[in-house]
Amino acid sequence: MPSKVRLYTAVTGAADPHVLAALRLHLNAEERERADKIRQPGAAFDFAAAHALLRHALRSDYANPAPEFELGAFGKPRLLAGGLRFSITHTRGLVACAICQIGDIGVDAEPAGPVADALLIARNHFAQAEQELLAAAPTGTQNRDFLKIWTLKEAVIKATGLGLQLDSGSFEVGLDPPQLLRAGPELQPLRQWALALCAHEAGFQLALALRATPPADLIVERVEVTVADLAGGAGDSIKT
């Protein structure tokens, strides 16, 4: 059974304070309070842009101009009504939001540049088989493979809504094709999971994870949005 997931992305660029003020108008009081606690201007800008991106998507494509949210047991937000599932992520320079109508969805994004101490990070956060795959990878692909594994694992964790309660080393992902290979009882049965990788042309690695019953194939529809769209300016989304 196929399941279409819309993946919205926006390149955020410089943290313009006037644009940030416009983005904040789209956030609720709790989100504005969280944004105010972020000390790095770029990180605060991306946080606001990610939440504005979700509202832009819900308003533009799902006829929901005033969404209401609640928090799950471990802090993952969800819509109070409508049956849609979503996940948002932000990293310096890019924000993303994934929305679907079936199953639990998770998305993660990371810059595609070099990662310092990738093997050390893998020893602390990856399953044994993932560590071995990375250690055996050619120098030219090791950084790329690290980012693919990292974003897939983060997407799986986000889909579950368990956050830090789920040890990233307790499950194993594969890359060719992207899939969940081994996991504890909290992620079973494995057949419920569908994973996907995609690259953003601005230099970012993204991953999606979908857990659905009955199992569903993951079909990704890309939607690129501008910060002007999110801040309330003119401009149309471009679907690919």
Protein Blocks (a to p, Z undefined) as FASTA:
>chain_A
ZZddddddddebjadfklmmmmmmmpcfklmmmmmmpmblklmmmmmmmmmmmmmmmmmm
nopabccddddfkopacdfbhoiacdddddehiacddddfedjdddddddfbdcehklmm
mmmmpcfklmmmmmmpcfklmmmmmmmmmmmmmmmmmmnonmmmlcfklpccdfbdcddf
bdcfklpcfklpccdddddfkopacddddddddddddddddddddfklmnopacddddZZ
